[in-house]
Amino acid sequence: DRFDVTGARWSVKGAEAILKLRAVRANGDWPEYFEFHLTQEHMRVHKSCYADGVIPEAA
């Protein structure tokens, strides 16, 4: 929708990211991509914060 809004501005990097996501969706690869994305985010946000990537169990 933002591509059609008068005056909206995109950086080249931002527009490229959106176009890549649209291509993934159009190719029917969204479920696999999103699972990969969630796994990468979990590692970046959680596992990278703990020694050896092991999250301690709750007490």
Secondary structure, 3 states (H helix, E strand, C coil): CHHHCCCCCCCHHHHHHHHHHHHHHHCCCHHHHHHHHHHHHHHHHCHHHCHHHCCCCCC
